[in-house]
């Protein structure tokens, strides 16, 4: 008789299954219309997140509260959300026309509105990826809130620890805490969080702002307070999805308005029939790469171009950035701040109006029909498909666009190397599906050599969310025959839209060129190098501009 073989799953397989389960659960809850994250309906999400233990959420599976992960999440959620029992995800439903002031999280472009003491509305105009992002972050902070509750709640009758009472005193007083009061509060909070005094002190100021220097204490207090009320008073936190959002999602409503606005401006300026190059980047690198260095050479004598770019990237450089923008606007640049709800600003460059002698590309060789460059700000996850799909459609169904190339300059997690390194993808693999997109990349690793930046070439994986990745899954992608060099959130969605427009729908030329390059914002396989470990600082400036310049050199036929 043949012995039955016991089949066990690897951690990578378990992680992959957990991500798939989360994805399906979130879609189910969205269709249902509401759920209670810490109730029965939220069980599946919590279990999957705890099974996954993503790198970005650090100690989510342990008793102690995760501090770096909490900071990462709080920066991506609206101020005050920790105080709200009811979180309502809505479409753009006209709150901008009300007395409610929009609250925009520091690290995510989304409008949120505090309706009353208990309710926060979060506007979703960037597609499903925005929902996955928010629900994962909320699930994480609710799990952490129950850790706080478990440490301070002494019995079922609601008796709480002395540390909690002291924290409450510090939070409820209206005046600013003195240094002594702050350190006393930190001592009590460290106990509550199962962390050392030093660990709390190190991260304390990162949560604060000029107006609210002690915000860390408030965040911990309100997370714990709502968790205690859930258990003692059965006041469950609830997440709802508005009927309008459920009706609109997936129909490209905001993307269509966004793309139509761009085409209307092209038509008004007689640019619709000209060769078009689309670049997805930030709102400064293309403009600065073309105009900044010749303009600012006298101001920054004997300094390198990259030094000038670093100066322009500093938060206090608003004045010199304005000088560069003024020159660009006089040389054919049209600025299109977003009004569609996509949160994607646009710049249009008419190269026929550029005085090339005043640029960093005096040897630009342009054909008789001068190209038009459309620079769009970063899309978010699935929103990349919505925006490019709409942009590449014909104008008013009959005017085809002569799009010569689409270039993507993005940031991504790297699996070999470190922050600031460059990745050149040869294919995009869609996580959680069998979809993969192979393409001929006009950019190659060899083009970036000799700049003191490591360059990696290979396949990249498009993930459902950066906060859903763990070490085992990423090691599998990297070390198996997939040979993945990095992870990002938009690549396969861009490529899906480009392929369908050029190869199937024939709305843009069949031989459209694509360029993809990413710089590394983090290495999720390295402890202390995940996105939760902090920003890039000026490390990202050189690769950002290096990639932008290589894209422009190809468009301007310089090399």
N, C-alpha and C positions, 0 to 999 in steps of 0.2 A: 504494500500500500504506500502510495506516494505521500511524503510528509508535507503538510501544509506550511508554506513559507510565511513567516510573519512579516508583513510589509509595514515599515514605519516611514513617516514623512520627515524630510529634512526641515530644518528651521526656515530655509528659503522657501520651501513649498508651503509650510504653515503660514508664513508671512504673506505669500502671494494669495493664498486662500483668504486670509484675513482682510486684505485690501479689497478683494473682489466682493467679500461679504459686506464690507463697509459701503462700497459703491452701490450695491443693490439695495441695502438697507436705507441709505440716504434717499435714493430715488423713490422707494416705497413710502417713506415718511413724508416726502414732498407731495406725492400723489394723495396721501391721506389727509394732508392739510394742517396737521399739528401733532406734537408729541411732547411727552414729559421726559427730559433727558435723564433724570435720576429715578424715573418710574419704570414700570415693566416695558413700556414702549421704547425706552432708551437702552434697555439691557444689551441688545445685540451690538449697538454702536460701541458701548463701553467695553464689552467683552472683546470685540475685535481690536479696539485700540490698545487694550491691555495685553492681548495676545501678540500684537504687532510690535509694541514697545519701540516706536520710532526714535531714531537717534536724536532728533530735534527736541523731543520731550524728555530726554535724559532719564531721571529716576521715577518715571511715571508708575512703575510697578512696585516701588518701594514705599516704606512707611513715611520717610521724610519727604517734605514738599520740595518739588523741583523748582529752582529759582531762575536759572537761565532760560529754561523753556517757558516759564511764566512771563518773564520779561518780553521774550520774542512774541508771545501771543497777545499780551496786553497792548503792545505797540501796533498791533494789527486789528484791534477792536476799538470801538468808540469809548472815549473817556466817560465813565459813569455806568458802563454796562454791568459791572460787578454788583451794582446796587439794584438791578432790575430783575424782577421775577418773571416778567413777560417780555419776550423778545420776538418781535414781529418782522419777518422778512417780507418786504414789499417790492413791487415794481416802482417805476417813477410815477407816482400817483398825485403829483401836484403839491407836495409839501413845501416846495421851493417858493410857492406863492402864498405861504402862510406866515404867521408870526414866529413859527418854530425856526430856531437857528440851526443850520446844518453843523453837525460834528463830524469832522473828517479825521480818521485815525492817522497817526503820524506816518505809518508805513504801508497804508493801503488806501487807494483812491476810491472811496465810496462815501456817499452822503448818508448820515445817520441822524435821527431826530429823537430827542428825549420828549416823549409825549406827556408823561407825568412822572411822579416819583417811582412808579413801579414798571413803566413800560418804555422800551427802546425800540424804535423802528429802524431797520437797516435796509437801505435801498439796494436792490440787486439789478444792475443794468449791464453786467459784464458776463452773463451766461452761467451755465451750471458750475463751472470751476469755482466761481465765487461762492456758491452755496456749499460745495464740498469743503472749501477752505474755512468758511465760518463755522460750519457744523463740527468739523474736526477740532478747531480751536476751542469752541464752547464745550465740547465733550471733555477735552483735556482740563479746562479750568474748573469744570464741575466735579471731575474726579478729584482734583487737588483740593477743592473746597470741602469735600467729605473727609479728606485726610485731616484737614484743620479741625473739623467738627469732632472727629474721633479722638483727637488729642485734648480737646478742651471740655467736652461734654462728659460729666462724671457719672450721671445716672439718667434714667428715663424720665425723671421728674423735671429735668431742665437745669439741674445744678451744674455750674461751670467752674473751671479752675481759677485760681487766683491770677494766673498769668493773663487769662482772658479778660478778667475784670479790670486789670491794670491797663491792658491794651484799649479797652473800651473807654476808659477815662481819658487816655491820651488822644484818641480819635475824636471824641465828642467835645473836647474843649475848642473854643473858637480862635484863641490866639495862637501865634506861631510858637512851636516848641523851642525851648532853649536847648543848648548843646547837652546839658545834664539830663533834661527831660527826654530828649531824643534817645540818648544812650540807655536810659532806664527802659524806655519803650522797646528798644532793639533787644535788650536783654530778655524781656518777657516774650517778644515775638520769636526770638531764636529758639526758646524752649518749646513754643507752640509748633514751630515748623520742624523740630528735631534737627536744627542746624546750629552751627557754632555762631558766636557773637560776630566773629571776623567775617564769616561767609555772608551774613546779613548786612553788615556794615559795608562790605565791598560792592554790593549790588544796589544798596539803598538809594543812592542819588540818581542811578540810571532810570528809576521809576518816576522820579520827581520832575518838576518843571519850575519855572520862576514863580508861577502863581500857586503851585501846590508842591512845595519841596518835600512834604511828608506823605506823598501819595502812596508810597509803599505800604504804610500802616493802614491806610484807608482801604486799599485793595484787599489786603489780608483780612481785615476786620469784616468787610461786607461779604466776601466770599464765605467766610466762616459763619457769619450771622444768618445768611440765607439758607445755608446747609443745616444749621441748627433748627431754624423755623420749619424746614421741610420735615424733619424728624419729629419735633415736639408738637407743632401745630398742624402738620400735614399740609402746609402751604407749598405745594409743588411748583418748581419753576417750569414754565411752559414756553415752547418755541412754536410759533404759528407761521404759516405761509399764506399770504393774502390771495384771495381768489383771482385777482388781476394778474399777480405774478404767475400763478399756476396756469393761467390761460395764455399768457404771452411768451413764457419761456420756450426757447428753441425755435422761435419764428423769425429771428434776425431783425426784429423791429428796430432796435437801436442801430445795428450795423447798417441796415438799409438807409436810414436817415443820414448816418455818418458818411457813407459812400456817395450818396446823392448830393450832399453839401459840397463835397470835394469836386465832383464832376460839374456842378453848376458854376463853381469858381473857375475851373479849367475852361468851360465854355465862355464865360464872361470875359476871359482874358485871351481868347482865341488860341488856347493851348490843347484843345481836345484831340486834334488830329496829329499832334507832334509825337515823336518817340518818347515813351515814358519809362522812367526807372523808379521803382518803388523801393524805399529803404525803411526797414523797421529798426529804429534806434531810439536814442533819447532826443530831447529837444535842443541839445547844444553841440553835440560832437560833429555833425555835418557842417553846420554853420561856422563853428570855430575852426574846423579843419580847412575850410575854404578861405576864410577871411581874417582869422585872428593873428597869425604870425607876422605877415607883412605890416599889419596895422600897429602891432604892439612891440615890434623889434626895437624901436628907439626907447620905449619905456623900460624894457627889460634887456639892456645892452649885454651882449656876450653870454646870454642865457640860451639854453637849448629850447627847441620847440616844445618838448614835453614839459619843461619847467613852466613855460607860458600856459600850457593846458592845465597844469596842476593849479596854478594861480587862479585861472578862470573857474576852476571847479570848487574853490573854497567858498564857504557860506558867506563870507563878508565881501565877495567880489562882485556884488550886484552892479556897481557903477561901471566897471570895465566891461562886464558882460553886456551892459546896455550900449556901450560904445560900439562893440562888435555887431550887435543886433541892428543898430542904426545904419551902419555901413551895408549890412546884408539887405535891409529893406530898400536901400537906394539902388541895390544891384540885383533887382529881380526877385527878391524873396517875398512871398506872401505868407503871413501868419494866420492860421485858422484855429483859434482856441475852440475846444469842443463845446458844442451846444446840443449834442444828440443823446447824451447820457452814457456813451461808451467810455468816457473819461480818457479818450485818446486824442490828444492835440495833434495838429498837422502843420507842416511847413511845405510850401511849394516853391521850388527854385526854377525860374525861367533862365536857362543858361545863355539865351540870346542877349540878355540885358546885363550880363556880368562883364565888368572891366577886368579882364584876366590879368592885367599888369598889377592889379591890387590884390591878387590872390596868391595862395601857396601853390597854384598850378599854372604858372605863366606859359607852360608848353602844352597846354591842353589842345588836343587835335580833335575838333568836333566836326562831324559831317555837315553838309549843307543845311539839312534839317536839324536845327539845334535841339538837343534833348531837354525834357522837363523832368525834374527830380521831385518825387513826392516822399517826404520824410514823415513817417507816422510813429508816434510814441509807442511804447511797449503794449502789446495786448496781454490779456491774462488767460492762460490756459485755452479752453475751447473757444474763447472769444477770438482767437487768431483765425479760426476757420470762418467764423461769422463775418469778420471784417474784410479779409482778403477775398473771400467768395463774393461778397457784395461789390467790392471795389473792382474786381476783374469782369463783372458783368457789363454788357453794353449800356451806353447811356440812352435812356428812353427806348430800349429794346432794339434800336436799329443802328446806333453809332458804335462800332467796335473800337476798343481802345488798343493802340499800338504799344502794348507794354513789352519792352525789350528785356527787362530783367526785374527780379525781385531779390533783394538782399536782406538778410536777417543778421543783425549784430545784437547778440543777447548775452545774458549772464547765466551761468549754469553751475551745478555742482560737479566737481571733477572726482574721478575715482583713482587717479594715479597722478601725483603731482600736488600742487598747492594753490593757495589763493593767488590770483593774478595771472596764472598760466593760461594758455590759449588752446582751445579745442576746435578742430576742423572736422565736422561730421561727414561721413560718406553715406550714411543711411540713418533714418529715424525709425525706431521700433516703438510701437504703442504699447505701453504697459497694460497688462490685464486682457489683451486681445492678441490675436495672431497677426494683426495688421503690421506691415512694415513697408517703408517707403525708401527705395534706393534711388539715388539721383547722381548726376554728374555735377559735382561742386566746382564752380569756377575758381574758388579759392583753394590753395593747397598749402600744406605745412611748410614746404620749401620757401614759399613767399615771405614767411615770417621769421626765417632763421637770421641769426646775426644781430638780434636786438636784446640779448640777455633775458629772453623770456622763453621758458620751455613750451614746446608746441606738441600737441598730441593729435593724431588722426585716427579715425575709426567710427564705428557706429555709436549713436547716442540714443538713450531711451527717453521717451516723452512720458512723464509720470502724471498721475491724477492729481498729485499735490506733493510739494516738497516735504510737507510735514507728515507724510505717510510712509517714508522710506526707513528701512532699518539695515543694519550692517550685513546681516545674512543674505538678504535679498540682493543688495547691491554687490556683495562679493560674488554671488552667483552670476549676475549679469556681467561682471568684470572678468571673472576667471574662467567662465565656460566658453564655448566656441562663439557665443554672441560677441565676446570681446568688446563690451561696451566701455567707452572712455569717460562718459559723463551722463548727467541727467538734467533735463529741463522740462518745461511745461507746455511749450507751444509748437515745437518743430514739426511734428507729424501733422498737426492741424493746418499749419501754413502749407506744407507740401501737398496735403490732400486737396486743398482749394486750388493750388497752382496746377496740379495734374488734371483735375477735372475741367478747369477752364481752358487749358491749352491742348489737352489730348482728347477730350470727349466733347465738351460744349463748343470748342473752337471759337471762343469769344476773344481770346488773345492769341498771338502768334504761336505756332506749334513748337518753334525752336527757342522759346523763352529761356533765358539763362537764369540760374539760381546760384546764390552765394549764401553760405551759412558759416558763421564763425561765432564762437562764444568765448568769453573770458570767465575764469573760475572765481565764483564768489565764496566758495567753501569746499571742503573735502569731507563729506559725511562719513567716510571710513576712518578718519583721524579723530581721536578724542581731542576735544578743544578746538576743532576746526569746523564744526557744523555752523549753520546759519545762526544758531542761537548764541554763538560765541562772539557775535558783534559784527559790525560792518567792515567793509574793505578799507575805508579811509582813502588815502591817495594811491593805494596799491592798484586800484582798478583803472586809474587814469591812463597810464601808458598803454595797456592792452586795448582799452576802449578806442583810443585815438589811432593806434596802429591798425586795428581792424577797419575803422572808418576810412582811413587814408588809403588802404589797399582796395577797398570797394570803389572809392572815388577815382583812383588811378585807372581802374578798368573802365569805368564809365567815361572818363575823360581821355582814354587812350594815351596815357602818359608813358606807360611801360609795357 
